[in-house]
Amino acid sequence: VNYARTMYSGHQSNSLLLINKETMTKMTAPEYYNSHSFAQRIVPYKNGYMLASEGDAYDRAFTLSVMENLNSIRDYNIFDFWIEEGAFAAYDMYRVNENFAHMGDIAVSDETHAAFLGTSAESLSAEALEETEKLYIQIFNPQKDLTRPDAYHTVGQRSGIAGIDGKDHVTNYGVKWLTSGNYIVENPQMVTDSQGRFIILFEKNTKNYDYKGVYYMIIDKTGEVIQEPKRLCSVARLNPCETPIVINDTVYWTANKYLSSKDYMYVYSFQIPMQ
């Protein structure tokens, strides 16, 4: 279980719990910590887990951690966030808390192909202040050093200024942008199908927040777009706190309905095209 918590100081961080489901007893986990962390994901990988966290202070990035067994963990900053120089020194939490990005999901196709999905402003500069967050994906080999470009199956990089003080020159690798920024993408989700392809769901809004519904895309494990964004339903919503599940190449998730007058939850599903 990888989750966010409020600290006694009033700030946020993450916590990791490993529970033996047969005995319901707590197991020892490698040390794993991200300060000011608002969103987490965790998926099984090999004999351990892969974890993602969104931290707006330390490390001020989407971090990807690979725990191939229960004894060791490797941590990487795979996607950084811009911050105005001096914002943290001034303890301006309004500016520190703005990442210009939102967590999506992580998914595993096979041992050498996994993916991180998120939304972000494209620029690592003050231009991010005026940019609409775009959907992007990074497909990588978890067995490699994720600070190097040769670890990524997708091609593309972004460079600029990041770090808690807004002074670090950084480069992110394997960044493939999936939308144009002409509309607003929210609550992106990702699962894999029986062919190892990445199935992406997201909510679409116009820039004046006219809701357009839930859309999906299909990306193969090399990063090729198999299915461009296509609407599934104009009134369905996505649950930002849960990853959908796949059973027999049908995707299922629970959420409410757009502009519903009732506090109902619905089970949504769609059959993945097998083209």
N, C-alpha and C positions, 0 to 999 in steps of 0.2 A: 504494500500500500504506500503510494507516494502522494503526499497531500500537503496543503498549505496550513499554516497555523499562525495565530496571533501571539507574539511574544509578550512577556510581562512589561517590556519597555514600550509596548504599543505598536512596534514595528512587526513585520512579517518575515517568516522564513519557511522552509520546507522541513518535513520529517519523512523518514522512511521506516516502515515496519515490515519485517518478514515474519509471517505466521505459518507454522506447520498446520495445514488444514486437517490432517488426520488426528492430531493431538490438541489442536488449538492452543499451542504454546508458542511463545515468542522465541525467535531464533536470532543469533548474532548476525548483524549485517555490517558490511564495510562502512566506514565513515563517509557520509554523503550529506553535503550542506550547501544551500544557496540562500544568501541573504536577500531580504525584500522580495521574496518569491511569491508570485500571485497565481501561477498555474503550473500544474504538473501532469505528466503522463508516464505510464509504465507498461511495458509489454514483455512477454517471455522472449529470451534469446539464448540459444544453445542450452547450457546448464545453469543459466542465470537469467539476467534481465537487462533490458535497455530502458533508460530513464531519460526524460526530458524535463527541463524546468525553465521558467521565464523569470529572471531576476532583474529588477530595475536598479539595483545598487551594485552589489557584488554577486555575480560578475558582470552585470549590466549586459546581458546577452541571453539568447536561447542557448542553453547548455545541453549537451548530449553526453550521457554517461553510459559506458559499456561495462557491465558486470557479467563476465562470461562464467564465473563460478561465484561461490559465496565468500571467497577469501580476498578478492581484489577488485578494484574498480578503476576505470580510466575515464577522466573527465576532459571535455573539450568545449570551448566556446565556438559554436559553428555559425552563429549569426549575431552580429553586434548591433547595438542601438546607439544612435547619435544622442548627444546631450550638449547643451550650451555650456561653454567653458565658464566655470565659476558657480554654476547652479548648485552643485553639491556643497561647495565650500560655504555658500550662503545659506545652506540648509533650507533651500526652497523646494519643499516636497512636491509642490504642484508641478514644477519642471522635472524633478527627479523621477516622479511616478509616471511621466509620459514617455513611453517607449517607442511610439509611432509604429507599434507592431502588436500582434496578438497571437497567442499560442493556437496551433491547430491540432496536429496529431503526429504520432510516430507509428510506423507499421513495418513488419518484416516480411519480405518476399522469400528469401532464403538466406543462408549463412553469409553470403557475400553481397546481398542486395537488401538494404533497408532504406527507409525514407523518413524525412521530417517535412511536415507541412505547416505553413503559417501564412499570415498576412503581414505586410509591412510597407512603409514608405520605401521607395526605391533608393533614395539618396542617404548617404551617411554624412550629411552636412545640414546647414540651416534650411536648405531646400525642403527637407522633410516636413517642415512646419506647414507647407502649403500643398503637400502631396496627399492624394487618396491612397489608402493602403491597398496593395495589390496582392493577389494570391500567388504563392510561389512554392516550389518543392526543391528539396535537395535529396538526391539518391546517392547513397554512399556504401562503401564496404566497411562494415563495423570492425573488421579485423585489422584495418590500417590506421595510420596516424591521421586523424581528421583535421589536423592543422595544415595538411599538405594537399595540393590540388589533385594529385594522382589517386587520392582516396575516393574521389567522386566520379560517379557514372554520368551525372548531368554536367553540362558545360555552362559556364557563366560565372562571373565574379563581380563583386562590388567592393570598392575601396573608399576609405574616408577616415573620419575622426570618431573615436568612441572612447571607452574607458570612463570610470566614475568621474574623473576631472575634465573630461572632454578634451584630452590632449594626446591620446594614443592614436597612432596611425595603424590601421588594421585593414585586412583583406579577408573577405568571406568567399569561399569557393563552392562550385557546383550549384550556384543559384539559378534556377530556371523559373522565370516569371510566366504565370499561366493566364493572367488576366491583364487587361490594358490600363486599368485605373479609371475607365470611363463610367464605372458604377461601383457601388460599395459592396464589398464581400464581408460577410460576418459568419461566425460560428463554423469554420471549416472543420470537417471530419474526414477520416481516412481509414480504410480497411483494405485487405487483400482478398482476391478471389482464388479459385482452385488453380488458375493459370499463373498465379504469382503476380498478377497485375494490381496496381494501386487504384482503388475506387475512391473517388473524392466527392464529398457532398459539401455544399455550402449554401447559405442564404444570400439572396441578391436583393439589393435596394438601389433605386436610382439615387442621384445625389441630393434630391429633395425628399428622400426617404419615402418614396412610393414603393411599397413592398411588392416584389415580383415572384417570390416563392423560393422553393428549394430546387437547386440545380445539381447535376452530377457531371463528372468527367471520368475518363479512364486513361491511365498512364501506364505504359509497360515498364518493366524493370530497368530498361536502358534510358528511360526518360521520354520516349516517343509518345506523343499524344494520340491515343487510339480513338477517343471520343471527345470532341470539343464540348464546351458547356451546353447542356441541354436541360430544359426544365422538366422536373418530375411532377410538381404540384404547386399551384399558386397559393394555397392556404396552409400547407404544412409548415411546421417550424422544426428546428433542430435543437437538441438538448446540448448546451455547451459543456455540461459536466460529465457526459458519458460518451464513450465511443460506440458506434453501432456494432452489431454483430452480424456475421455471415453464416448462414446455414444452407447448404446445398445451393450455393451461388444465388441466394436471396438475401438481401440486406434488410435488417430490421432495426428500428429505433423507436423510442418513446419520446413524445413531446406534446405540447399543446398545439392549438390551432390559431392562425392569425385572426385577430379581431373577434375571437370567440367570446360570447357573453357568459359562458359557463366555465368553471374551473375543472374542466375535464382533461385527462391525459389520453392520448391516442397511441396506438401501435401502428406505425407506418412500415411499409415494405415495398421493395421493387426487385424484380428479377434482373440480374446482371446480363446484359447482352453478351453472347459468346461469339462475336464475330472474329 
